[in-house]
């Protein structure tokens, strides 16, 4: 793996910018920033000529590790504003954790293209939801009981761990559709993201331990160098994102994020069909 120094500098700069964007999204939308970090890491791994069979797993696992820092920073900011529902978290977190471990196991045995397809489909679904679902649309007057919420939590954990995201793209719309306050949904989602990050990072380290073709400084499917490149900016910009979320209309956040998700999803579909 030989690299031109200019290429390395450009890639590191791009990673720092992506980390800043991921941190802002974490604070504004209750997401862990994986929808930005995973594509950025895929570009980096492609430049490093990492085996395509494990490229997506490394991108997802490393993204989950950075969410450890991003979600914690975002969680603290939202907690100060009283936007975290700790009772809901206590009820939902175990189910989400189970789903994350299941997803990590699937990632360890699945082909990288499977994870790419999952990422593209869920990202496009999230974009369509943001674009076409009216903000005042609700499926229920209140949150359902634990019997219904538990399997939903497992599903969120599985999907999030396969995509390397903090779960906000799924958990926030789910809560809002049940007539849950938007800002409180975002704040609680940041706590869910921390649960996903803890169990997902551990799961991907175990799933990738001893695999051949891993880039230098990798712990299983988690790359320490990429982690160190992302952490400073994601942690610094998450509180800024949280402040923005409490000061501007949410409709603008939805539109910009939906456009980004659609563009990225179509690009991944093109790669799969190519």
Buried (B, 14 or more C-beta within 10 A) or exposed (E): EEEEEEEEEEBBEBBBEBBBBBBBBBBBBBBBBBBBBBBBBBBBBEBBEBBBEBBBBBBBBBBBBBBBBBBBBBBBBBBEBEBBBEEBBEBBBBBBBBBBBBBBBBBBEBEBBBBBBBBBBBBBBBBBBBBEEEEEEEEEEEBEEEEEBBEBBBBBBBBBBBBBBBBBBBBBBBBBBBEBEBBBBBBBBBBBBBBBBBBBBBBBBBBBEEBEEBBEEBBBBBBBBBBEBBBBBBBEBBBBBBEBBBEEEBEEBBEEBBEBBBEBBBEBBEEEEE
